[in-house]
Amino acid sequence: MSMRQKNRSVWLWITIAIFLAMCLFLFYPLIKLFISAFQETGTGEFTFENFLKFCSKPYYYRSLFNSIKVTVVVTLLCCIIGIPMAYIMSNYEIKGKRVIEILIIVSLLSPPFIGAYSWIVLLGRNGIISNFLKSITGSGIEFSIYGFGGIVLVFTMKLYAYIYMYASGGLSKIDVSLTEAAENLGCHPLKKVFNMIVPLILPSVMAGALVVFANTFTDFGTPMMIGEGYRTMPVLVFQEFVGEVGGSANYAAALSMIMLVITIAIFLVQRYITNKKSFEMSSLRPIVPVKPKKLSGFFMHLFIYLFVLISLLPQITVIVSSFKNMSGPVYKEGWGFQNYIDAFETRGYTIANTYKFAILAVLIIMILGMVIAYVSVRQRSVFSSILDVVTMFPLVISGTVLGITLLLAFNSRPLRLTGTVAILVISLVIRRLPYTIRSSSAVLKQLSPSVEEASISLGCSPLKTFAKITGPLMLSGVFSGLILSWVTLITELSSSVILYTAKTQTMSVAIYLQVTRNEFGMAAALATLLTVTIILSLVIFFKATGKKSISL
């Protein structure tokens, strides 16, 4: 066997092993979900009753309409905010641009349920802003964050950052000579934007819109906290699965299948449109920001600063509230650290669990992400091609749905994982692995394989070559995906709230439970710890890598 054949043989077996693991922990649970969706509760007989029940009762199918309505409105609003913001930041000199970009990342990476909780503090029935407005306008007018409007506000103020970052990436690839040619031919500035720039960045915007859609459609925490009577699909799935009265795991499985089909369909449509509208550009002369005119510059700065401030309001509110003396949802006189003392004394184990589970998961993600990226880019085969697609699949799977699939699959022997740390870590790895795979693949495509080939030709084994040469060279790019994986791991709620037990509860679950019990003080303290962890993680990332942004 030649050295090249031996090298491919080693990586082929590694690819097959990872593929089988994905089949066990992703496809097998999905198959169990599919089977459960067509089973009658109690008897286990084949039936379409679960789907007929959904279609026949307004109480159920309105949840789907509600989810679609929220998702469409949020995606449109995010585009309306994110695209102009990206255009302004890319084309004009904005004061404090570096700080603004960091603040946008901070607001983006904070979990939505913390934003929901913060807006309850601000615009809830006893909220700070609500009480202020009542004192001005009179108590007869009710200001509330609950319902459709509140859900849209929370999602929009968080997720517009995705559109901004993707659109900024698209704008950075445009050659300024194209826009100069249009201007020299007398093209009106607005016509230039809509006829030239928008089509060029459309693939990037579509990718960002898919992320916004997936996050909005599958999020559980925000609508559960502030939806009240406005029920969405993830909330309905959760209530059916864990409901003590009238709940059905089989019906929850059917609802999960409906969500899964919709998200996959949207994903395929986005891929089709993106492939049709993609452009190859050589940005030899990238856009250089210019100083805006005084009046237009004032409105540009006002637009940027206003939305960044509003998007950061949840984090500011959480931090301030965490030091305020509270009794349930009511503010009391004085400030102090009592909320933190209570959090560490009664929920200290959730803090330890969060970091332990996340560290274990991120180590697994780093190893798997680098290996999967390597076999996908360097060792192409049928299995590696399939693996490349399979590992991106969790991007469109709701955390609630994934949690249910894992419980259905591993709730009995021979592999019973329900209630263990293992099932939580598995769900975290599956959900957040794609980020690291993407960043690892991107950096690997920029590395020449000649160094690896020279190492192997000198007698170094394929695995040793990867560990000693290729792996270290990949690390600078791997960390971009790894920081996203880490931050989303410590703030994960949708799957954790399905899989947790009293012993495996994490901070995100504890925050959710405290808010539902109106214990806002302790929730604020725990949420602040998460926010501080996110900020410190970003600071360490930027300092260690020397990068100025996180690539999406």
MOURLIN-V338871 format. One record per helix or strand of 3 or more residues. SS is the DSSP state (2 for helix, 1 for strand). FROM is the first residue (numbers start at 0). TO is the last residue. Records with the same first field share a line. If there is no record, write none. Layout:
SS->FROM-TO  FROM-TO
This chain:
2->2-36  48-55  57-90  96-108  111-122  127-136  147-170  175-183  188-217  220-225  232-241  248-276  293-321  337-376  381-389  392-395  398-408  420-443  449-456  461-489  495-498  506-515  519-544
1->323-326  329-334
